[in-house]
Amino acid sequence: MPANQPPANQPPTAPIVTRLPSYTKTDQDEILGTGDDPFGVAGTGLTWLPKEDHFGVRLDGRLVAHAGLLRLPVAVGDVATEVMETEVMGVGGVAVAPDVRGRGLARLVLAAALDHARTQGPAHALLFCRPPLVPLYRRLGWHPLDTDVLVEQPGSAPVTMPLRTMVTPLHETAPRISGRVRLYSLPM
């Protein structure tokens, strides 16, 4: 019997999410490979913020899944009614290695990241994704916003986010996000 596998009558060890001390380009390459555009968003021309908190899953010593968090200031609402300035937990860098997809690792790593996000104070988590990923995030409890989201970019006025914006409440009492959203930072 190989040393890495449990005996036939024992189930394999369940993957465990750990908080990572950092997340580098080398870590990202370990998960997604060394392509020029691993997230498929280079065509947007956007500049992105690095995340501050990182969560990952290792299988047999290899990093195979990641999600990052960053607390960010936003304004929500319409000028005609009321604009509320608050904060959200931005989620980004969500990645699962292609050879281990379909095993629930995205759900696992996002759940750990959101558990941590709930301790940080903001009422909502926000992420940006390509349209083909919307069904995945819906299955994981996220909802697409039906409004434009403005984000900061270097040397320009705020721009409309070209990707889909998804949101999930972090607390049962979180109010529904309605109206325009403006992220007072680069996207995450």
C-alpha positions as CSV (number, residue, x, y, z in Angstrom):
1,M,0.0,0.0,0.0
2,P,1.4,3.5,-0.9
3,A,2.5,5.5,2.1
4,N,0.2,8.5,1.2
5,Q,-3.1,6.5,1.1
6,P,-5.2,5.3,4.0
7,P,-6.0,1.6,4.2
8,A,-8.9,0.5,1.9
9,N,-11.4,0.5,4.8
10,Q,-10.7,4.1,5.8
11,P,-11.9,7.1,4.0
12,P,-9.4,9.6,2.7
13,T,-8.6,12.5,4.9
14,A,-11.0,15.5,4.3
15,P,-9.3,18.6,2.9
16,I,-8.6,21.2,5.6
17,V,-8.5,25.0,5.0
18,T,-5.7,26.9,6.6
19,R,-5.0,30.6,6.9
20,L,-2.0,31.3,4.8
21,P,0.7,33.8,6.1
22,S,1.0,35.2,2.5
23,Y,0.0,34.4,-1.0
24,T,2.6,35.0,-3.8
25,K,2.7,34.7,-7.6
26,T,4.5,31.4,-7.0
27,D,1.5,30.2,-4.9
28,Q,-0.9,31.3,-7.6
29,D,1.2,29.5,-10.3
30,E,1.1,26.3,-8.1
31,I,-2.7,26.4,-8.3
32,L,-3.4,27.7,-11.8
33,G,-0.2,27.2,-13.7
34,T,2.0,29.9,-15.2
35,G,-0.3,31.3,-17.9
36,D,-0.4,35.1,-18.7
37,D,-4.0,35.5,-17.7
38,P,-5.0,32.7,-15.2
39,F,-8.3,34.4,-14.1
40,G,-9.3,35.4,-17.6
41,V,-9.6,39.1,-16.8
42,A,-6.6,40.7,-18.4
43,G,-8.9,42.0,-21.2
44,T,-10.6,44.3,-18.8
45,G,-7.5,46.4,-18.5
46,L,-8.1,46.9,-14.8
47,T,-5.6,47.2,-12.0
48,W,-6.3,45.0,-9.0
49,L,-5.5,45.2,-5.3
50,P,-3.7,42.4,-3.5
51,K,-5.7,40.7,-0.8
52,E,-4.6,41.0,2.9
53,D,-6.0,37.7,4.4
54,H,-5.5,34.4,2.6
55,F,-7.0,31.0,3.0
56,G,-5.9,27.8,1.2
57,V,-6.2,24.1,0.9
58,R,-3.2,21.8,0.4
59,L,-3.5,18.2,-0.8
60,D,-0.4,16.1,-0.5
61,G,1.6,19.2,0.3
62,R,0.5,21.1,-2.8
63,L,-1.5,24.3,-2.6
64,V,-4.7,23.5,-4.7
65,A,-7.2,26.2,-3.6
66,H,-7.1,29.8,-2.5
67,A,-9.4,32.7,-1.6
68,G,-8.3,36.1,-0.4
69,L,-10.0,38.9,1.6
70,L,-9.6,42.6,1.8
71,R,-11.8,45.2,3.8
72,L,-12.8,48.0,1.5
73,P,-14.8,51.3,1.7
74,V,-17.9,51.6,-0.5
75,A,-20.9,53.9,-1.0
76,V,-24.3,52.3,-1.7
77,G,-27.4,54.0,-2.9
78,D,-28.7,56.6,-5.2
79,V,-28.1,60.3,-5.0
80,A,-31.8,60.9,-5.4
81,T,-32.6,58.9,-2.3
82,E,-29.8,58.3,0.1
83,V,-26.1,57.2,-0.1
84,M,-24.7,55.1,2.7
85,E,-21.0,54.9,3.1
86,T,-19.9,51.7,4.6
87,E,-17.4,48.8,4.1
88,V,-17.5,45.4,2.5
89,M,-15.2,42.5,2.6
90,G,-13.8,42.1,-0.9
91,V,-13.2,38.5,-1.9
92,G,-10.8,37.8,-4.7
93,G,-8.1,35.5,-6.0
94,V,-10.5,32.5,-5.7
95,A,-8.8,29.7,-7.5
96,V,-8.9,25.9,-7.6
97,A,-6.4,23.8,-9.5
98,P,-7.9,22.4,-12.6
99,D,-7.1,18.8,-11.8
100,V,-9.0,18.9,-8.5
101,R,-12.1,20.8,-9.5
102,G,-15.5,19.3,-8.7
103,R,-14.5,18.2,-5.2
104,G,-16.0,21.1,-3.3
105,L,-12.8,22.9,-2.7
106,A,-14.1,26.3,-3.8
107,R,-17.0,25.9,-1.4
108,L,-14.6,24.9,1.4
109,V,-12.1,27.7,0.9
110,L,-14.8,30.4,0.4
111,A,-16.6,29.2,3.6
112,A,-13.4,29.6,5.6
113,A,-12.8,33.1,4.2
114,L,-16.4,34.1,4.8
115,D,-16.3,32.8,8.4
116,H,-13.3,35.1,9.0
117,A,-15.0,37.9,7.1
118,R,-18.0,37.7,9.6
119,T,-15.6,38.6,12.4
120,Q,-14.4,41.8,10.7
121,G,-17.6,43.9,10.9
122,P,-18.9,44.6,7.4
123,A,-22.4,43.3,6.6
124,H,-21.6,42.1,3.1
125,A,-18.9,40.4,1.0
126,L,-18.4,41.4,-2.6
127,L,-16.6,39.7,-5.5
128,F,-16.2,40.2,-9.2
129,C,-16.4,37.3,-11.7
130,R,-16.6,36.5,-15.3
131,P,-20.2,35.7,-16.5
132,P,-19.5,31.9,-16.8
133,L,-18.7,31.7,-13.1
134,V,-22.0,33.3,-12.0
135,P,-23.8,29.9,-11.7
136,L,-21.0,28.5,-9.5
137,Y,-21.2,31.5,-7.1
138,R,-25.0,31.3,-7.1
139,R,-24.7,27.7,-5.9
140,L,-22.4,28.9,-3.2
141,G,-24.9,31.4,-1.9
142,W,-23.9,34.6,-3.8
143,H,-26.3,36.8,-5.6
144,P,-25.5,39.0,-8.7
145,L,-26.1,42.8,-8.2
146,D,-28.4,44.2,-10.8
147,T,-26.7,47.6,-10.8
148,D,-23.5,49.1,-12.0
149,V,-20.5,49.2,-9.7
150,L,-17.9,51.9,-10.0
151,V,-14.3,51.2,-9.1
152,E,-11.2,53.3,-8.9
153,Q,-8.4,53.0,-11.4
154,P,-5.0,54.7,-11.5
155,G,-5.0,58.1,-13.3
156,S,-8.7,58.1,-14.2
157,A,-12.2,58.9,-13.0
158,P,-14.0,55.8,-11.5
159,V,-14.9,53.2,-14.2
160,T,-17.8,50.8,-14.4
161,M,-16.8,47.3,-13.5
162,P,-17.1,45.2,-16.6
163,L,-17.3,41.9,-14.7
164,R,-20.4,40.6,-12.8
165,T,-20.6,41.8,-9.2
166,M,-21.7,39.2,-6.7
167,V,-22.7,39.8,-3.1
168,T,-23.5,37.7,-0.1
169,P,-24.6,38.9,3.3
170,L,-22.3,38.1,6.2
171,H,-24.9,38.4,8.9
172,E,-28.6,37.5,9.0
173,T,-29.5,41.2,9.7
174,A,-27.6,42.5,6.7
175,P,-29.7,44.9,4.7
176,R,-30.3,44.3,1.0
177,I,-27.9,46.2,-1.2
178,S,-29.9,48.5,-3.5
179,G,-28.9,51.3,-5.7
180,R,-25.6,52.1,-7.2
181,V,-22.4,50.8,-5.6
182,R,-19.1,52.7,-5.7
183,L,-16.0,51.0,-4.5
184,Y,-13.6,53.7,-3.1
185,S,-10.6,51.7,-4.1
186,L,-9.1,49.5,-6.9
187,P,-11.1,46.3,-7.2
188,M,-9.9,43.2,-5.4
